[in-house]
Structure formats: C-alpha cells, structure tokens
Amino acid sequence: MAQGKTSRRGKAADEAQAADGRARDAARGLRVRAVRQADLPQVIALDATVTGLHKSDYWQRVYRRYGVGGQGLRHFLVAVHGARVVGFVIGEVRDWEFGSPPCGWVFAIDVDPHARLAGIGTALLGAMRERFRQVGVTMLRTMLSRDNQLLLSFFRSQGLTAGHLIPLQIEIETGAAGA
Ligand SMILES: CC(C)(COP(=O)(O)OP(=O)(O)OC[C@H]1O[C@@H](n2cnc3c(N)ncnc32)[C@H](O)[C@@H]1OP(=O)(O)O)[C@@H](O)C(=O)NCCC(=O)NCCS
C-alpha cells in the first residue's frame, strides 16, 4: 500500500510538471487519453500478456464503469502511439471510504512489455494524478502485492511511500452457511 506526495506540492508546481510531461510525450508521439470502445481488444490482449488470462467480459464491465460512466471521478486511460495501445491505467476518486477524506485510488496500471522503461508508466500515472488534482484531490493511493517488486520499484520512483492504512483479510469458507 502506498500513497503519493501530492499534498506537499504546490498547485503551480504540479501544473508546470504536468505540462512539461505532456510536451515531452507529444514530442515522442505518445498520447495519454480516455479509453475508447475500439481500444478494448488491445487492452484485453495487453492484460493477457501480463496476467495470462483473456478476460473479455471483465474488461467490458470495467469499460462501462470507468470508461463511459466515469462522470469525472472514474478514469480509464490508455497510452497510445498512433493507433497502438501501449499501456493503460485505471483509477477512481473515492469519498470517505476507509474513513479517509476524498482521495484518488489507482487500481491497475500496465505497460506493454515491449515498450517498458521508456517513461510510459510515468506518463500514465502523471495523467491520472493530474485528473485527481483537477477535482481537488490531494492524495493518491494504491495497493499492490508485496511480491510485485517491479510495481513497487515503479511506484517508489514516482514518489509514493508506505501509507497509514493496512489491508486486512479473512478466508470465507464456501458451503458453510446453514451447516
Ligand atoms: C510497472 C510498469 C507500469 C512500469 O512501466 P514503465 O513504462 O516501464 O515505467 P517507466 O519507464 O515510466 O519507469 C519509471 C521508473 O520506474 C522504475 N522502474 C520501471 N521498471 C523497472 C524495473 N524493471 N526495475 C526497476 N525499476 C523499474 C524506474 O525507477 C524507472 O525510472 P528510470 O527509467 O529513470 O530508472 C510496467 O513495468 C508494468 O506494466 N509492469 C507490470 C505491472 C503489473 O504487474 N500490473 C498488474 C497489476 S496492476
């Protein structure tokens, strides 16, 4: 679990950094924009390369909830080189959940394995951060598996550090109800 340092940064500095990032990305032909229905087959294929699972129904649901029904608080963004999708990020502003003031959660981020280490993950997270900032959110959070060293290195490089929330869980036995 980690949280961003957005609250410590000035608004002007954030805006300047976002503008610099967009200019750099435009110069190398990279664009981050809201997902479109036509992008979904590439998103599904990209997810399958990372997870090994081809989850069409799941991605249609994610698209309906975060792609077209976002209402400014839910975001499903893709990074594209021309028509080629090279990464995506999904996030949402949540109000007062887990007892916390409104904050922006990043649920998923993936970059095409052939396009990594070229700043695409940074561009995706930066675009999400900018959208959160535009609605007055000053904290970005995410959760990841403690075994995922790659994601941990990435988020650490983006300034995220361990937060004050801890995940708790319990295994629910199936078939136990009424027994
Ligand atoms: C993590 C991920 C999004 C990074 O994307 P990316 O486009 O390669 O990231 P960037 O090029 O913007 O890298 C930014 C920084 O992250 C860190 N980083 C990225 N890849 C790294 C690696 N393989 N090893 C160590 N640090 C790494 C570095 O500090 C890097 O900065 P540097 O290039 O100046 O050293 C990408 O590797 C990915 O999609 N991994 C799979 C994610 C996953 O498991 N998703 C499923 C659960 S949501």
The ligand as a MOL file (V3000), in Angstrom:
LIG
                    3D

  0  0  0     0  0            999 V3000
M  V30 BEGIN CTAB
M  V30 COUNTS 48 50 0 0 0
M  V30 BEGIN ATOM
M  V30 1 C 5.4630 -1.0520 -13.5790 0
M  V30 2 C 5.2370 -0.5700 -15.0270 0
M  V30 3 C 3.8330 0.0550 -15.1350 0
M  V30 4 C 6.3080 0.4840 -15.3410 0
M  V30 5 O 6.0720 0.9660 -16.6360 0
M  V30 6 P 7.2550 1.6660 -17.4850 0
M  V30 7 O 6.6510 2.3490 -18.6530 0
M  V30 8 O 8.3360 0.6800 -17.7450 0
M  V30 9 O 7.7760 2.7410 -16.4030 0
M  V30 10 P 8.7250 3.9940 -16.6470 0
M  V30 11 O 9.5590 3.8010 -17.8820 0
M  V30 12 O 7.9050 5.2230 -16.5700 0
M  V30 13 O 9.7130 3.8780 -15.3940 0
M  V30 14 C 9.7140 4.8280 -14.3400 0
M  V30 15 C 10.6300 4.3310 -13.2480 0
M  V30 16 O 10.0970 3.1320 -12.6580 0
M  V30 17 C 11.1990 2.3200 -12.1840 0
M  V30 18 N 11.1810 1.0510 -12.9210 0
M  V30 19 C 10.4500 0.7410 -14.0070 0
M  V30 20 N 10.7270 -0.5130 -14.4210 0
M  V30 21 C 11.6590 -1.0040 -13.5770 0
M  V30 22 C 12.3560 -2.2470 -13.4890 0
M  V30 23 N 12.1710 -3.2460 -14.3860 0
M  V30 24 N 13.2560 -2.4030 -12.4850 0
M  V30 25 C 13.4780 -1.4190 -11.5860 0
M  V30 26 N 12.8660 -0.1970 -11.6330 0
M  V30 27 C 11.9590 -0.0100 -12.6130 0
M  V30 28 C 12.4740 3.0790 -12.5200 0
M  V30 29 O 12.8460 3.8690 -11.4000 0
M  V30 30 C 12.0290 3.9680 -13.6890 0
M  V30 31 O 12.7990 5.1410 -13.7930 0
M  V30 32 P 14.1840 5.1160 -14.6570 0
M  V30 33 O 13.8030 4.5560 -16.0050 0
M  V30 34 O 14.5770 6.5430 -14.6840 0
M  V30 35 O 15.1220 4.2200 -13.9100 0
M  V30 36 C 5.4050 -1.7660 -16.0310 0
M  V30 37 O 6.6320 -2.3890 -15.8050 0
M  V30 38 C 4.3080 -2.7980 -15.9190 0
M  V30 39 O 3.2470 -2.6640 -16.5020 0
M  V30 40 N 4.5520 -3.8440 -15.1220 0
M  V30 41 C 3.5060 -4.8270 -14.8350 0
M  V30 42 C 2.5590 -4.1900 -13.8470 0
M  V30 43 C 1.6400 -5.1830 -13.2200 0
M  V30 44 O 2.0450 -6.1370 -12.5870 0
M  V30 45 N 0.3270 -4.9070 -13.3880 0
M  V30 46 C -0.6940 -5.7770 -12.8560 0
M  V30 47 C -1.2110 -5.2980 -11.5160 0
M  V30 48 S -1.9640 -3.6930 -11.5760 0
M  V30 END ATOM
M  V30 BEGIN BOND
M  V30 1 1 1 2
M  V30 2 1 2 3
M  V30 3 1 2 4
M  V30 4 1 2 36
M  V30 5 1 4 5
M  V30 6 1 5 6
M  V30 7 2 6 7
M  V30 8 1 6 8
M  V30 9 1 6 9
M  V30 10 1 9 10
M  V30 11 2 10 11
M  V30 12 1 10 12
M  V30 13 1 10 13
M  V30 14 1 13 14
M  V30 15 1 14 15
M  V30 16 1 15 16
M  V30 17 1 15 30
M  V30 18 1 16 17
M  V30 19 1 17 18
M  V30 20 1 17 28
M  V30 21 1 18 19
M  V30 22 1 18 27
M  V30 23 2 19 20
M  V30 24 1 20 21
M  V30 25 1 21 22
M  V30 26 2 21 27
M  V30 27 1 22 23
M  V30 28 2 22 24
M  V30 29 1 24 25
M  V30 30 2 25 26
M  V30 31 1 26 27
M  V30 32 1 28 29
M  V30 33 1 28 30
M  V30 34 1 30 31
M  V30 35 1 31 32
M  V30 36 2 32 33
M  V30 37 1 32 34
M  V30 38 1 32 35
M  V30 39 1 36 37
M  V30 40 1 36 38
M  V30 41 2 38 39
M  V30 42 1 38 40
M  V30 43 1 40 41
M  V30 44 1 41 42
M  V30 45 1 42 43
M  V30 46 2 43 44
M  V30 47 1 43 45
M  V30 48 1 45 46
M  V30 49 1 46 47
M  V30 50 1 47 48
M  V30 END BOND
M  V30 END CTAB
M  END
